[in-house]
Amino acid sequence: MPYSSSLTDSEWALIEPLLPKKKRTKPPKWSKREILDGVLYQLKNGCNWCDLPLDLPPYSTVFWHYKQWRDEGVIEKIRDVLHAKVRQQVKKKPNGRL
């Protein structure tokens, strides 16, 4: 994991099924995980899209996918699923304390 915003394998396992599956005619150059890592890097660090590190997918690719996922409600769906997961974990703890 090169960045603190990068997904762990267990986080990716939760999120991957929530991303849209589209039929492609050729294999993509970048995986959805790499693209989502770019989105998360930008959201966490608040940098301009064009200032994403060069080892992440190109900012135009990351931003295009972010806009598609945002417009399709995927970003909200991810937020809601993760929020529910955290609430579930809190309920399991004694007295509901963190």
Buried (B, 14 or more C-beta within 10 A) or exposed (E): EEBEBBBEEEBBEBBBEBBEEEEEEEEEEBEBBBBBBBBBBBEEBEEEBEEBEEEBBBBEBBBBBBEEBEEEEBBEBBEEBBEEEEEEEEEEEEEEEE
